[in-house]
């Protein structure tokens, strides 16, 4: 709207009153009121840190100081679109296996609680010894039927306790994010997406004229990984004491040589933002390719696991019937 020549205050008025979400609309109108009373847009944003992080505020402040607010808002919109696209692709890659696992868990629970007890009554009428696999499955079913409340309650309580502790312990967050980075197959995709977000954020901030040390304050949180967030603090401290960005990144041992070399070229040529943008483009494409490959790989693997799990239970329950048929024959 600003590109079309609509004044800033009128833009907030139009968008705020026309927004589908009343809470967002009120937020925009409150920001408009702050700007009307003399606050700059970046100062108004800083009053709402939950909705507008340091990245938003620093970019808007840089745009205000340079007189290119419209350009910076456009860059910010482009940046957020790219970040949302990366997150969506990662979520899409994770959704399918998680959904299948949940469905498999539900099916297994139904079989254990309702189907196997019915078979158990039939087998009891045979009056014969049951095969070992059948006895194991029946034993598991008896346990689930008897202690289902303890089982599901324990899972729910453990999940709540885990996330409660995880949100309040940075050490735990770093440990689990480091574990995620080491996962086979998934770890590589996570690392590439983190590096793509890290370099894209730094490129956007630096291109806007935000000083490097100040830019790094926003980069760590935008990466979406606590290992890289802690490493970014280390990089920021080293850069603030005169160390080059390339050397500081190498010291973390978290960035591939290609990334370090591209950053070194950018520093030497004075085109750091351009080189960081190219690195981000490369890793965003890598994430695209990895997600497609992961989807193709996971589908048959999940089908095999489900086949073994559910098929194994079905076979175990039919073994006595096959055995009885052989005896009768």
N, C-alpha and C positions, 0 to 999 in steps of 0.2 A: 504493500500500500504506500509506503514511503517512496518507492521508486516512481509511483504514479503521481507523486507530488502532494499526497495527503499529509498534513502536519502530524507530528508525533502524538500530541494529546488527542487529536481527533481519531487517530488510528486506534489508540487504546480504548477510546469511547465506543467506537464502532465494533471492535472485536469483543470487548468486554460485555456489551449489552447483547450481542448476537451469539455468544458462545453457548453451546449445548449444555455444558457443565456449569451449574450455578456457582460452584465453589471457585472454579477457574475464572469465571466472569467477574466475581467479586474481587478476586486477587488482582486482576488487571485494572479494575476501577480504583482499587486502593493505591496501586502504583501510579495511576494517572493523578490521583489526588496528591500524592507525595511530590510528583514532578511539578504540579501546579503551585505548590507551596515553596518551590525554590530548590528542591533536591535535584541532583543530576540523575539520569536514568540508572547509572551504575550504583549510585548511593541508594536509590529506591530498591534496586534488586538485592542489595546486601542486607536489607531488612528481612528478607525471606530466604535464608540460607538453605532451607529444605528444598525449595523449588528452584532456586538459582544458586548453583555452586560457584566456587572461585573461578572456574573456567568462564562461565557466563559473565561474571562481574568484571574480570580482568579484560576480557575481549571488548566488552561494551565501553569500559573506561578508556581503553586504548583508542577505540573509534571516536569517542568524544574528544579526547585530547588532540587527535590528528584531524578532526573535522570530517571523518569518513564513517560516521556511525552507520549509515545505510549500507555501505560496502561490508563493514564488519558484521552486521546482522545477517547479511546474505551469506557470508562465509560461515557464520555460526550455524545457520539453518542447513547449509550443505554438509557441514561437519556432523551435525546431529543425525542427518539422514543416513550418512555413511555408518555411523556408530550403531544406529538402530538396525540397519541392514545386516551388519556383522552379527549382532546379538540375535537377530531373528534366525539367521542361518544356523548358528550354534544351537539355539533352542529347538529348531526343526530337526537337527541331527540327533539331539538327545531325546526328543519327544517320543519317537517311534519305539526305541528299545524300552524306555520307561513305561510307556503305555502297554506294551506287550508283557512286560514283567508284572505289572499290576493285574492285567487280565489273567495271566497264568496263576498268580497268587489266589485270585478269587475262584478260579475254576478248581484249583487244587483244594482250597478250603471247602468248597461245595462237595467235592468228591469225598473228602475225608469225613465230613460231618454227616452227610445224608446218604451217599451212595454205598460206601463201604460197609456201614452198619447193616444195611439191607442184605448185602452179600453175606455178611457174617452170620446172620440168622439162617440163611439157606445152607451155608457150609456146615453149620452146627447139626443140621438134620442128616448130613451125610454119615456122621459117626466115624469118620476116617481121619488119619493124620493129614495135616495140610502141608504143602510145600513151604520151605523156609522163606522164599520171597513173599508169599501170601501172609505168613505169620508176622513178618516184619511190617508190612503195610497195615495189617489189622492192628498191630500194636501201636503204630503211629496214629492210626485213626482213633483208637481208644483214648490215647493221651490227649489228642486235640478235642475230642468230645467232652472229656472229663475236665480238662483245664483250659478250655478256650478263652475264658474270661481272663485267666492269668497270662495266657499267651498274647492275646491282643492288647490287654492292659499294659503288659510289659513292653511291647513294641511301641505303643503310644507314649508311655511315660519316658522310655529311653529316647525316643525321637524328640520329645519336648525338652528333656534335660540336655540333649546334645546341642540343639539350636540355641537354647537359653545360654549355655556356657560359651558356645562358639561366638555369639554376638558380643560377649563381654570380655573375651580373651584374645588379644592380638597374637599372642604366642600360638594359640590353638589355630587361629585363622591362617597364620603363616605355615604351620605344620601341615594342615590339610591342603592348602593351595600348592605347597611343594609336592605333596603326594599326588595331587591331580596332574601336575606337570610331568610326573614320572609314569603315569598310567600308560600301558601299551595302547597304541593307536589313538586313543582319546587325548593323551597328553600332548602329542604333536599338534593336534588341531587346536587345543587350548593355548599352547605356547604361541602359535602363529597368530591367533586372534588377539592375544594380549599384545604382541609386538606391533600388530597392525594398528590397534587402538592407541598404543603408546606413541608411536611415530606420527600418526595422524594428528593426535592432540598437540604434540610439540610443534609440528609443522604449522598447524593453524595458529597457535599462540605466537610463534616466532615471526611468522609472516605478517601478523597484525602489529608488530613492533613492540610486543611485550618483551622485556629483558629476559635473557635465558634463565637466570636464577629464579626469577619470579614465575616464569613459565613452568618450571619444573614443579612448583607447588601444586599446580593443577593436574599435571601429567600422571602422577602416581595414582591418584584416586580414579582417574578416567580409565586406567589400564584394566581395572576390574579384577586384579589379582594381588593379594597381600604380599607375596614374595617380591613382585615387581614394585609394589608400593614402598616397601622397606628399602629396596635397592635404589629407588628414585631419590629417597631421602639421603642415602649415601652419596649418590651422584651430585645432588644439589650441594651438599656440604663440601665436596671436593672441588666442584666448579667455583664455588664462592671463595675458595682459597687460592684460586689461580690455575687449577688443573684444567686441561682441555676436556671438552665433553667426550671426545673419543677415548681418552685415557680413563676417564671416570667410568665410562660404560664398560670398557674392557676389564676393569678391576672387579666388576660385579660377576663376571663370567656367566651372564645370563643372555647375552646377545650374540647371535651368530657372527662369524668373521665378516660375512658380506655386509651386514648392517654396520659394523664398526668401520669397515673400509669406506662405505658410502658416506658415513658421517664425517670421516676424516677428510674425504674429498670436498665435502660441503664446507667444512671449516676452512680448509686451505684456499678454496676458490671464492669464499664469501657468499656461497649460495646454499647455506645450510637448510633453509626452509624448503627449497626445491628438491634437494637430495632426500630429505626426510619424507617429503610427499611421494617421491618415487619409491622409496622403501615401503611406505604404507600401501601404495598401489599394488606393489609386488605381493605383499603378504595378504592383502585382501583377496587377490586372485588365488593365492595359495589356499586360503580358507575355503573359497568357493569350490576349488578342485577337491580338497580334502573332504569336505562335507559330502560331495557327490560320491566319492569313492567309499566313504564310511557308510553311507546309506546302502550302497550295493553290497558291501561286505557284511554288514550287520544282519540283514534280512535272512540269508541262509543260515548264519550262525544261530540266530534266535530260534529259527524253526527247528534246527537240530536239537537244541537244548530243550525246547518244549516237547518235541517228539520223544526224547529220552525220558523226561520227567513224567509227563502224563501218560505216554504210551507204556512206560515201565509199570505204572500203577495198574493200568488196565490189564496188561498181560499177567501181572501177579495175581489179580483177582480172577482171571479166567483159567489159570493153571489147574486148580482143583477140578473144574468142569472138564477140561481136556483129559485130566488123569482119570476121572470117573468114566468118561467116554471110552478110553482105552481099555479100562478094566471090563466094562460091559461088552465091548467088541471082542 
